[in-house]
Amino acid sequence: MARKVNLNADMAEGFGAYDIGNDTALLDIVTSANVACGFHAGDPNVMDRVCKQAKIKGVSIGAHPGFNDLWGFGRRAIPMPPGDVERMVIYQIGALHGIATANGMRVTHVKTHGALGNMAAVDADLAMAVARGIKAVDPSLIFLVPTGSELLKAAEKAGLPMASEVFADRTYTDTGDLTPRRLPNAMVHDPDEALERVLRMVEDQEVVSTSGRRIPAQVHSICVHGDGPTAVELAMTVRKGLEAAGVAVVPLPEIDLT
């Protein structure tokens, strides 16, 4: 199973005096961080702290734009015209770009958050709005997208570098979409179960739905949600298991996306 994969987590999702997730611990495990940019979570201080720590640990950083929904953590669907979505993405990438530049870093990728990502994964117009926003800022940014989604198609259509992502701690439906969080089997909290699933995805280049359907999937990057109750233990188990299987876990810019 000799190959390279990326391990990423959503971070900087606290706000003011409130922390969500253990960013410090996760930055010792993952190789890329998706940094909340102030809309669904995050603020300048949180973003700055994560960037500083990521630089020390050699973790690449990407923008994690979502809906302007602090109360709902960006997980509530907000209907918006595509043009508004495009500008919203531009705005949030710009926020992280400023913080990153101040710390001698660069933004390497973009990954949509929550409801924005879920909606754009199945809505071609919304997906293209996100892609246009990314390309307007920097066409060299890697678009980190769910495997088999409209976001993946939009990345290809826009000519953006594209990395296909699977999830260590989420299950899949028969259509290859993530199981909605409202359902009891949506999340995977057991680290050993997560590792078993990840090794199968990397080796077979496919995801397996909750009913057992096998769905082809490119696996460039694996996500662990940083706000989960077993996030740190699960991420560590997955990384150690991948490396034990001969898989190198590297920052996203080091992945061969051809």
C-alpha atoms as one frame of an Amber mdcrd trajectory, in Angstrom:
protein
   0.000   0.000   0.000   2.937   2.323  -0.663   1.613   5.778  -1.524   1.122
   9.276  -0.124  -2.055  10.675   1.400  -2.946  13.859   3.205  -4.596  13.966
   6.634  -6.594  17.113   7.323  -8.806  18.543  10.051 -11.079  21.572  10.401
  -9.580  24.002  12.910  -9.721  27.515  14.375 -13.410  26.906  15.033 -13.484
  28.655  18.385 -14.580  32.254  18.831 -13.435  34.769  21.430 -13.316  33.024
  24.795 -14.861  29.824  23.416 -12.811  26.902  22.119 -14.125  24.092  19.928
 -11.804  21.177  19.296  -8.233  20.617  20.447  -6.277  22.425  17.731  -2.952
  22.168  19.547  -3.128  18.372  19.848  -4.442  17.861  16.310  -1.642  19.945
  14.817   0.790  17.316  16.101  -1.073  14.674  14.074  -2.581  16.065  10.875
  -0.605  17.453   7.965  -3.069  20.111   6.746  -5.419  22.443   8.628  -8.647
  23.904   7.265  -8.877  27.247   9.050 -12.282  28.783   9.823 -12.338  32.331
   8.501 -14.757  34.123  10.824 -18.180  33.384   9.321 -19.246  30.063  10.879
 -16.490  30.212  13.497 -13.063  31.696  14.083 -11.798  35.211  14.635  -8.486
  37.011  13.998  -6.930  35.823  17.258  -7.940  32.194  16.800  -6.818  32.204
  13.170  -3.492  33.778  14.111  -2.861  31.228  16.863  -3.510  28.281  14.555
  -1.322  29.743  11.797   1.563  30.260  14.213   1.310  26.699  15.515   0.893
  25.234  12.031   4.053  26.994  10.840   6.090  25.519  13.684   4.770  22.025
  13.034   5.052  22.090   9.226   1.300  21.817   8.674  -0.092  23.422   5.508
  -3.107  25.713   5.919  -6.223  26.253   3.858  -9.284  28.481   4.042 -12.469
  26.878   5.361 -15.289  29.198   4.241 -18.871  28.688   5.375 -22.148  30.529
   5.743 -22.294  33.582   8.031 -23.921  31.567  10.802 -22.155  31.639  14.163
 -25.259  30.484  16.025 -25.678  27.431  13.825 -21.944  26.752  13.363 -22.465
  27.023   9.610 -24.569  23.879   9.541 -27.873  25.564   8.661 -28.825  25.850
   4.998 -29.006  29.484   3.855 -30.312  30.017   0.298 -28.121  32.593  -1.448
 -27.645  33.764  -5.046 -24.485  32.290  -6.618 -22.912  35.746  -6.900 -23.265
  36.297  -3.168 -21.670  32.898  -2.489 -18.784  33.724  -4.816 -18.050  36.992
  -3.003 -18.491  35.361   0.399 -15.807  32.812  -0.512 -13.478  35.528  -1.806
 -13.924  37.502   1.421 -13.071  34.576   3.668 -10.042  33.458   1.671  -8.823
  37.049   1.864  -9.172  37.076   5.650  -6.970  34.015   6.058  -4.536  35.262
   3.417  -3.905  38.374   5.516  -3.295  36.421   8.724  -1.144  33.857   6.922
   0.985  36.509   5.235   1.555  38.250   8.564   2.955  34.945   9.846   5.173
  34.249   6.836   2.853  31.514   5.533   0.711  31.018   2.465  -2.750  29.626
   1.981  -2.440  26.421  -0.049  -6.018  25.174  -0.384  -9.717  25.848   0.147
 -12.358  23.516   1.597 -16.000  24.460   2.081 -17.594  24.026   5.492 -20.847
  22.538   6.705 -24.084  23.454   4.958 -22.271  25.417   2.256 -20.251  22.340
   1.347 -23.219  19.983   1.575 -25.389  22.192  -0.634 -22.653  22.838  -3.185
 -21.832  19.126  -3.330 -25.165  18.513  -5.066 -25.878  21.920  -6.674 -23.803
  22.574  -9.806 -24.480  26.338  -9.850 -23.483  26.739  -6.215 -20.398  24.597
  -6.746 -19.305  26.757  -9.674 -19.832  29.902  -7.585 -17.399  28.543  -4.995
 -14.907  27.573  -7.703 -15.120  31.015  -9.321 -14.476  32.657  -5.963 -11.362
  30.557  -5.402 -10.051  31.127  -8.913 -10.608  34.889  -8.645  -8.296  35.037
  -5.639  -5.611  32.566  -6.740  -5.981  29.914  -9.478  -3.120  27.918  -7.951
  -5.101  27.190  -4.765  -5.935  23.501  -4.355  -9.687  22.913  -4.158 -10.221
  20.189  -1.532 -13.531  18.575  -2.476 -15.704  15.579  -1.506 -15.152  12.659
  -3.831 -17.764  12.260  -6.563 -19.463  15.614  -5.842 -20.516  18.623  -7.923
 -17.674  20.471  -6.209 -15.230  18.037  -7.800 -16.798  18.651 -11.209 -16.671
  22.418 -10.648 -12.968  22.253  -9.780 -12.270  20.403 -13.018 -14.422  22.797
 -15.069 -12.735  25.849 -13.548  -9.279  24.402 -14.122  -8.353  24.469 -10.445
  -5.943  21.981  -8.880  -8.230  19.472  -7.203  -7.769  17.055  -4.303 -10.451
  14.435  -3.677 -11.348  13.940  -0.023 -12.891  11.134   2.011 -13.882  11.170
   5.674 -12.533   8.960   8.433 -15.344   9.771  10.853 -18.412   9.959   8.597
 -20.483   7.315   6.819 -21.776   7.349   3.256 -25.127   6.837   1.561 -25.678
   4.676  -1.514 -25.295   7.792  -3.705 -21.802   8.449  -2.339 -22.928  11.437
  -0.275 -22.236  11.862   3.425 -24.957  10.477   5.665 -26.870  13.474   7.095
 -25.786  14.295  10.648 -29.379  14.060  11.867 -29.268  10.286  11.358 -27.875
   8.084  14.147 -25.322   6.290  11.947 -23.811   9.437  10.405 -20.683   9.600
  12.560 -17.875   7.159  13.331 -16.478   7.706  16.830 -14.535   4.467  17.319
 -10.876   4.977  16.298 -10.320   1.339  15.301 -13.423   1.339  13.112 -12.286
   4.572  11.500  -8.846   3.117  10.744 -10.352  -0.007   9.203 -12.519   2.145
   6.946  -9.634   4.436   5.970  -7.282   1.588   5.076  -9.955   0.080   2.850
 -10.605   3.448   1.163  -6.917   4.038   0.484  -6.190   0.506  -0.714  -9.315
   0.034  -2.845  -9.847   3.686  -3.883 -13.513   3.479  -2.994 -15.972   4.234
  -0.221 -18.484   1.732   1.139 -21.992   2.931   1.984 -23.901   1.965   5.117
 -25.778  -0.650   3.050 -22.525  -2.122   1.707 -22.499  -0.520  -1.736 -18.964
   0.046  -3.087 -18.470   3.414  -4.774 -15.235   4.282  -6.664 -13.392   7.243
  -5.128 -10.038   8.924  -5.572  -8.406   9.324  -2.183  -5.961  12.216  -2.020
  -6.890  13.425   1.461  -8.593  12.069   4.579 -10.524  14.341   6.936 -10.992
  14.017  10.664 -13.463  16.500  12.157 -11.689  18.434  14.886 -14.829  19.029
  16.952 -15.666  15.350  17.520 -15.470  13.813  21.032 -12.797  11.307  19.991
 -11.126  13.491  17.344  -7.580  13.431  18.732  -7.531   9.700  19.511  -9.172
   8.889  16.180  -6.754  11.055  14.201  -3.738   9.519  15.945  -5.006   5.984
  15.359  -5.600   6.707  11.686  -2.182   8.288  11.168  -0.286   5.526  12.958
  -2.273   2.874  11.096  -1.602   4.444   7.723   2.123   4.736   8.404   2.251
   1.152   9.669   0.725   0.117   6.336   3.476   1.934   4.452   1.468   5.031
   3.552   3.284   8.375   3.867   1.114  11.094   5.458   2.138  14.454   4.002
   0.924  18.073   3.621  -1.549  18.628   0.801   0.907  20.428  -1.546   3.068
  17.284  -1.549   0.307  15.079  -2.951   0.500  14.130  -6.647  -2.810  15.416
  -7.992  -2.274  14.352 -11.612
